[in-house]
Amino acid sequence: MPETVSQEKCKIVVDAMGGDFAPLNCILGAIDAQNTLTSSEIYLVGKKDEILSILQENHLHFPEERIIPAAEVIEMGDSPTNAIKTKKDSSIVVGCNQVRNKFAHAFVSAGNTGAIMAASTFIIGRIPGVSRPTMGTFMPNVKGVTTIYDVGASVDSKPSHLVEYAIMGSIFVKEIYGISNPSIGLLSVGEEDSKGNEVTLAAFQELKKMNLNFRGNVEGRDIFKGTVNVVVCDGFVGNIVLKLAESIPRLLKHLLGEQAKKSLFDMLAIGLSKGALKRALTSTDYQEYGGTPLLGVNGISIIGHGSSSPKAIKNMVIRAYEMYEKNIVEKIGVSIKEFVSVK
Amino acid sequence: MPETVSQEKCKIVVDAMGGDFAPLNCILGAIDAQNTLTSSEIYLVGKKDEILSILQENHLHFPEERIIPAAEVIEMGDSPTNAIKTKKDSSIVVGCNQVRNKFAHAFVSAGNTGAIMAASTFIIGRIPGVSRPTMGTFMPNVKGVTTIYDVGASVDSKPSHLVEYAIMGSIFVKEIYGISNPSIGLLSVGEEDSKGNEVTLAAFQELKKMNLNFRGNVEGRDIFKGTVNVVVCDGFVGNIVLKLAESIPRLLKHLLGEQAKKSLFDMLAIGLSKGALKRALTSTDYQEYGGTPLLGVNGISIIGHGSSSPKAIKNMVIRAYEMYEKNIVEKIGVSIKEFVSVK
């Protein structure tokens, strides 16, 4: 195995076995990313023989010495915490170990989300002061993009956890989207300060005291409206919002299909505009956003959708590189330390 | 004031002062409803002089003896609990008193939602055994309609409250939509029994024991997929889901507009299909569903959107009549009694 991390070169390990179309899509994405990020070193982790034979079959080139062997695979249906304990030689566990051991800066995977979260949290470890890592998502709004933290890394968040999500999400949006002072909204059931549940009412008071651009409560409609840059919520709520939003194109297709049945003109018009509709809705395709990092982990860990395309894998690698370049892990460490000291 | 309730005639009181387009839309909706429900007696409650002058100005006919005077109006921005205490002669308080006093069977309003909920709960009162009344919503899915309880009547629900929502929602869907044994799903972050937060995990166990068609956990995507007839959740989550869903047409309009800028063909196609899109999305317009009843109240109380059209008001009155006809309040009482006895 190569020597320890050099400060000059960013090393990113891609899980070759993660996702519904692994290893092919992961290999294609990694090769494409390497061609783009010429100054970085991209690695693949997984079943070496299988990777080599796919490379050969498809006349692809990827340096053999950059393949980190891992004999096991954590399947999509495996129980996350159990799998990371029993499958020590899985691509996810071996990949996270590369970051823990400071061999690599980042791990990128489209595999079992729960297992990547668990392995990242327990193997790579948390940034000192972070109670709970958080996973965000990016949704289109009428002005640009709304980011939401948390969308499923943890449920039953306490008020102080929501503050941590706000701090981490704010740093990510500032550094990656170049928004100097991201506005933050607390997802609730009304705009008024007095609206909310027990946890959000307490979080509201804590957020007000922080050195953040906190704009108070926002509602469900503010997500697509783009009222704030960062929406903060418990992972239970965020996960439901995420999955509901992902299912909009399917509902729309159905509703248009029903409408087409009612009128010949509408049928023709809908037929003509099918391409436009598809292209318009592609901007809601979060694979374009390059996966989502698990923030709060003491290293870079990017989680992708199971159905990731080669392009999605490539975008995840690029996102990992951006996080490395912008020192996001270190910046989160500094801000969380400040928060802990004032708590 | 007229004599007490007759078992034969359904009496429905419409808030003439409720909503952004009151009193005109309320008056028009009430007249239209009366023309449809010829065997019922529709009443208007509100500022009598104002109602009479609008009737005259617009050459409309509504019997003067069916106007119940109320000199005050609870405004949209008024604090609900405070308003129902201080504005005793408001249309909402006077309207709810008609149901409490058994003069009328139902109260229908497009006014301040919080005030209608508070007045219904405290003036009309709860059905014995009901801890928390619940407000639902109806969303289109690829098979028909998904109903969701609760969407904002209460937050920080306990597991037993979620069971109550399931019981009440199930009865409503069975009676109103004629679905003999409505399937029920618990909104959570994964399909597996082990997924959820503290409250849903406990509610899952309670729901399993009930004599309901409980199908386990459902996710955000299942709402539009139509996996179950009734989705049960805490009002905090349900309210966010509702408001997010309501904002979809606006996002879509924006995304299509952006797409039209990119391609002349797409611009033309989108232009041609504008009508079809609008018609397809109208099926997501919940005003068509005739407002939403506050279930668990010891009488019929229908809450409508502030921007209700005359048609929406009419549909709300028809919904109130259907609830009367199907004895939904009584049926909820019987089922809740059974639940309380096994608790």
Chai-1 contact restraints between the chains, C-beta under 6 A:
chainA,res_idxA,chainB,res_idxB,connection_type,confidence,min_distance_angstrom,max_distance_angstrom,comment,restraint_id
A,V142,B,H254,contact,1.0,0.0,6.0,A-B,restraint_1
A,G152,B,V189,contact,1.0,0.0,6.0,A-B,restraint_2
A,V155,B,N197,contact,1.0,0.0,6.0,A-B,restraint_3
A,D156,B,N197,contact,1.0,0.0,6.0,A-B,restraint_4
A,D156,B,E198,contact,1.0,0.0,6.0,A-B,restraint_5
A,V189,B,G152,contact,1.0,0.0,6.0,A-B,restraint_6
A,V189,B,F236,contact,1.0,0.0,6.0,A-B,restraint_7
A,V189,B,N239,contact,1.0,0.0,6.0,A-B,restraint_8
A,N197,B,V155,contact,1.0,0.0,6.0,A-B,restraint_9
A,N197,B,D156,contact,1.0,0.0,6.0,A-B,restraint_10
A,N197,B,F236,contact,1.0,0.0,6.0,A-B,restraint_11
A,E198,B,D156,contact,1.0,0.0,6.0,A-B,restraint_12
A,E219,B,K243,contact,1.0,0.0,6.0,A-B,restraint_13
A,G220,B,I240,contact,1.0,0.0,6.0,A-B,restraint_14
A,G220,B,K243,contact,1.0,0.0,6.0,A-B,restraint_15
A,G220,B,L244,contact,1.0,0.0,6.0,A-B,restraint_16
A,R221,B,K243,contact,1.0,0.0,6.0,A-B,restraint_17
A,R221,B,S247,contact,1.0,0.0,6.0,A-B,restraint_18
A,I223,B,L244,contact,1.0,0.0,6.0,A-B,restraint_19
A,F224,B,S247,contact,1.0,0.0,6.0,A-B,restraint_20
A,F224,B,L251,contact,1.0,0.0,6.0,A-B,restraint_21
A,F236,B,V189,contact,1.0,0.0,6.0,A-B,restraint_22
A,F236,B,N197,contact,1.0,0.0,6.0,A-B,restraint_23
A,V237,B,V237,contact,1.0,0.0,6.0,A-B,restraint_24
A,N239,B,V189,contact,1.0,0.0,6.0,A-B,restraint_25
A,I240,B,G220,contact,1.0,0.0,6.0,A-B,restraint_26
A,K243,B,E219,contact,1.0,0.0,6.0,A-B,restraint_27
A,K243,B,G220,contact,1.0,0.0,6.0,A-B,restraint_28
A,K243,B,R221,contact,1.0,0.0,6.0,A-B,restraint_29
A,L244,B,G220,contact,1.0,0.0,6.0,A-B,restraint_30
A,L244,B,I223,contact,1.0,0.0,6.0,A-B,restraint_31
A,S247,B,R221,contact,1.0,0.0,6.0,A-B,restraint_32
A,S247,B,F224,contact,1.0,0.0,6.0,A-B,restraint_33
A,L251,B,F224,contact,1.0,0.0,6.0,A-B,restraint_34
A,H254,B,V142,contact,1.0,0.0,6.0,A-B,restraint_35
A,L255,B,A280,contact,1.0,0.0,6.0,A-B,restraint_36
A,L255,B,S283,contact,1.0,0.0,6.0,A-B,restraint_37
A,L256,B,A280,contact,1.0,0.0,6.0,A-B,restraint_38
A,Q259,B,A276,contact,1.0,0.0,6.0,A-B,restraint_39
A,Q259,B,R279,contact,1.0,0.0,6.0,A-B,restraint_40
A,Q259,B,A280,contact,1.0,0.0,6.0,A-B,restraint_41
A,D266,B,A276,contact,1.0,0.0,6.0,A-B,restraint_42
A,A269,B,L272,contact,1.0,0.0,6.0,A-B,restraint_43
A,A269,B,S273,contact,1.0,0.0,6.0,A-B,restraint_44
A,A269,B,A276,contact,1.0,0.0,6.0,A-B,restraint_45
A,I270,B,S273,contact,1.0,0.0,6.0,A-B,restraint_46
A,I270,B,A276,contact,1.0,0.0,6.0,A-B,restraint_47
A,L272,B,A269,contact,1.0,0.0,6.0,A-B,restraint_48
A,S273,B,A269,contact,1.0,0.0,6.0,A-B,restraint_49
A,S273,B,I270,contact,1.0,0.0,6.0,A-B,restraint_50
A,S273,B,S273,contact,1.0,0.0,6.0,A-B,restraint_51
A,A276,B,Q259,contact,1.0,0.0,6.0,A-B,restraint_52
A,A276,B,D266,contact,1.0,0.0,6.0,A-B,restraint_53
A,A276,B,A269,contact,1.0,0.0,6.0,A-B,restraint_54
A,A276,B,I270,contact,1.0,0.0,6.0,A-B,restraint_55
A,R279,B,Q259,contact,1.0,0.0,6.0,A-B,restraint_56
A,A280,B,L255,contact,1.0,0.0,6.0,A-B,restraint_57
A,A280,B,L256,contact,1.0,0.0,6.0,A-B,restraint_58
A,A280,B,Q259,contact,1.0,0.0,6.0,A-B,restraint_59
A,S283,B,L255,contact,1.0,0.0,6.0,A-B,restraint_60
